[in-house]
Amino acid sequence: MGKLSQNLQEVFTIRNQHLSKPKYGSRAFSTFMYFIFVLATICALTIFNKSFGQFVATSDPVVDQIVTTVNAKIPQYNGYTITIDAATIKPDIKTAVGQVYENRPIKVNPTGFQNSVKQQLINDGVPELVINSSIGAALETKLTTEYQNAFQNEYLLAFREKLPTYKMITYVIMAVTFIIGTLFRIRYVHSKH
């Protein structure tokens, strides 16, 4: 009985020593979980945020690249060069990116584009009568279709399809890492006392 009592006393002593030592692994793991939580939150507030996406998409380097791409896709008319400038396309880019973030089909209002094309043709000496005739209307329809198709970019379409999944995964990561980090932080705090 004395030996059993002595063994139990040693077990309790070891247990108490173990419990009285702070769990530094818990603190490190909770800190790591909070770090992942912060990264996921940054993604949620930037990459997966509509306003941020529109801001980035309408920045000058991005707009310049898109203008170059769209101008390459727009057909020319009887030797007249039709070009789109940044001021014309910027509102449409913002609209298209907003529709991507809202998971809606990409459809921009071509009025600004059509007015720009008409003005360019007038400046190049094409009579308004020709522009407003059935030939002009057919040309406008063709150019507008090409302009609309330029926004059907494979990257935008793929991003639109995957965005809801990525957002959900990010929110799950945020919740799980915050909960696990908090539980391990509580374990660490309680192990110190």
Wavefront OBJ file of the C-alpha trace (Angstrom):
o trace
v 0.000 0.000 0.000
v 2.869 2.344 0.780
v 4.450 1.699 -2.632
v 1.089 2.349 -4.403
v 0.629 5.564 -2.454
v 4.155 6.663 -3.350
v 3.574 5.893 -7.073
v 0.292 7.820 -7.039
v 2.055 10.727 -5.359
v 4.720 10.717 -8.127
v 2.025 10.592 -10.828
v 0.229 13.576 -9.294
v 3.502 15.474 -8.937
v 4.434 14.872 -12.580
v 0.897 15.761 -13.664
v 0.931 19.001 -11.689
v 4.357 19.927 -13.043
v 3.140 19.238 -16.569
v -0.028 21.270 -16.080
v 1.832 24.151 -14.485
v 4.132 24.562 -17.517
v 2.782 26.824 -20.241
v 2.023 25.074 -23.528
v 4.304 27.019 -25.867
v 3.265 24.809 -28.785
v -0.308 25.987 -28.225
v 0.775 29.602 -28.403
v 2.799 29.053 -31.574
v 0.014 27.096 -33.229
v -2.618 29.690 -32.291
v -0.350 32.439 -33.658
v 0.018 30.482 -36.903
v -3.777 30.073 -37.105
v -4.270 33.812 -36.574
v -1.711 34.505 -39.303
v -3.685 32.332 -41.752
v -6.874 34.080 -40.597
v -5.336 37.498 -41.362
v -4.202 36.336 -44.829
v -7.683 34.996 -45.613
v -9.236 38.257 -44.384
v -6.902 40.262 -46.628
v -7.999 38.119 -49.591
v -11.655 38.621 -48.697
v -11.200 42.391 -48.481
v -9.139 42.726 -51.660
v -9.216 40.021 -54.322
v -12.791 38.967 -53.588
v -14.105 42.525 -53.136
v -15.989 44.066 -56.056
v -14.813 47.645 -55.405
v -11.185 46.571 -55.185
v -11.525 44.515 -58.377
v -13.005 47.463 -60.230
v -10.272 49.756 -58.908
v -7.526 47.422 -60.121
v -9.214 46.736 -63.466
v -9.575 50.456 -64.210
v -5.986 51.353 -63.304
v -3.993 52.850 -66.166
v -1.668 49.893 -66.971
v -4.582 47.461 -67.048
v -6.774 49.795 -69.124
v -3.935 50.369 -71.605
v -3.535 46.620 -72.090
v -7.297 46.140 -72.512
v -7.506 49.042 -74.996
v -4.750 47.419 -77.062
v -6.542 44.051 -76.975
v -9.949 45.522 -77.867
v -8.508 47.651 -80.680
v -6.916 44.523 -82.153
v -10.300 42.756 -82.188
v -12.353 45.590 -83.706
v -12.557 45.320 -87.495
v -11.713 48.308 -89.677
v -14.114 49.989 -92.108
v -13.066 50.676 -95.715
v -9.606 51.836 -94.738
v -10.807 53.876 -91.770
v -9.120 52.954 -88.534
v -11.512 52.603 -85.631
v -9.772 52.853 -82.266
v -11.049 52.967 -78.737
v -9.453 55.186 -76.137
v -9.208 54.681 -72.382
v -11.931 57.247 -71.611
v -14.428 55.319 -73.739
v -13.651 51.869 -72.419
v -12.999 52.571 -68.715
v -16.698 52.767 -67.666
v -17.415 49.573 -69.601
v -14.511 47.773 -67.905
v -15.863 48.835 -64.532
v -19.319 47.551 -65.486
v -17.953 44.236 -66.804
v -15.847 43.607 -63.695
v -18.826 44.465 -61.487
v -20.924 41.918 -63.373
v -18.207 39.300 -62.898
v -18.194 39.888 -59.130
v -22.000 39.695 -59.102
v -21.825 36.422 -61.091
v -23.946 37.868 -63.890
v -23.427 37.560 -67.649
v -21.028 40.194 -68.980
v -22.981 42.728 -71.024
v -21.852 46.332 -71.316
v -23.815 49.295 -72.632
v -22.283 50.051 -76.051
v -23.618 53.630 -76.305
v -20.278 55.268 -75.442
v -18.501 53.005 -77.894
v -21.036 53.690 -80.652
v -20.793 57.444 -80.150
v -16.987 57.227 -80.257
v -17.074 55.247 -83.520
v -19.528 57.682 -85.112
v -17.371 60.644 -84.089
v -14.227 58.984 -85.481
v -15.938 58.298 -88.806
v -17.222 61.874 -88.983
v -13.715 63.160 -88.190
v -12.337 60.928 -90.973
v -14.727 62.536 -93.481
v -17.456 59.905 -93.720
v -20.739 61.779 -94.302
v -23.326 61.527 -91.511
v -25.875 60.410 -94.089
v -23.792 57.281 -94.745
v -23.218 56.690 -91.040
v -26.955 56.918 -90.291
v -27.986 54.815 -93.321
v -28.612 51.089 -93.357
v -24.943 50.554 -94.300
v -23.900 52.557 -91.251
v -26.386 50.660 -89.088
v -24.998 47.317 -90.295
v -21.467 48.513 -89.590
v -22.521 49.769 -86.146
v -24.118 46.411 -85.360
v -21.000 44.531 -86.465
v -18.649 46.807 -84.501
v -20.897 46.709 -81.432
v -20.975 42.919 -81.560
v -17.182 42.790 -81.791
v -16.917 45.266 -78.922
v -19.292 43.190 -76.770
v -17.383 40.013 -77.657
v -14.120 41.633 -76.573
v -15.474 41.558 -73.006
v -16.117 37.815 -73.207
v -12.538 37.263 -72.091
v -11.667 33.695 -71.095
v -9.980 34.903 -67.892
v -12.963 37.000 -66.810
v -15.360 34.174 -67.565
v -13.254 31.625 -65.674
v -12.881 34.010 -62.721
v -16.662 34.595 -62.692
v -17.300 30.849 -62.571
v -14.780 30.145 -59.800
v -15.267 33.268 -57.674
v -18.170 31.955 -55.519
v -16.218 28.777 -54.705
v -13.058 30.698 -53.830
v -15.029 33.116 -51.653
v -16.700 30.263 -49.783
v -13.373 28.497 -49.225
v -11.860 31.745 -47.951
v -14.720 32.344 -45.512
v -14.495 28.757 -44.242
v -10.741 29.147 -43.750
v -11.346 32.408 -41.889
v -13.885 30.802 -39.544
v -11.938 27.594 -38.918
v -8.588 29.282 -38.321
v -10.133 31.854 -35.984
v -11.925 29.191 -33.936
v -8.927 26.843 -33.758
v -6.567 29.724 -33.008
v -8.823 30.932 -30.213
v -9.157 27.451 -28.704
v -5.398 26.952 -28.689
v -4.864 30.441 -27.266
v -7.330 29.627 -24.455
v -5.476 26.362 -23.819
v -2.197 28.256 -23.584
v -3.602 30.894 -21.214
v -5.142 28.251 -18.935
v -1.934 26.210 -18.886
v -0.037 29.172 -17.386
v -2.178 29.324 -14.235
l 1 2 3 4 5 6 7 8 9 10 11 12 13 14 15 16 17 18 19 20 21 22 23 24 25 26 27 28 29 30 31 32 33 34 35 36 37 38 39 40 41 42 43 44 45 46 47 48 49 50 51 52 53 54 55 56 57 58 59 60 61 62 63 64 65 66 67 68 69 70 71 72 73 74 75 76 77 78 79 80 81 82 83 84 85 86 87 88 89 90 91 92 93 94 95 96 97 98 99 100 101 102 103 104 105 106 107 108 109 110 111 112 113 114 115 116 117 118 119 120 121 122 123 124 125 126 127 128 129 130 131 132 133 134 135 136 137 138 139 140 141 142 143 144 145 146 147 148 149 150 151 152 153 154 155 156 157 158 159 160 161 162 163 164 165 166 167 168 169 170 171 172 173 174 175 176 177 178 179 180 181 182 183 184 185 186 187 188 189 190 191 192 193
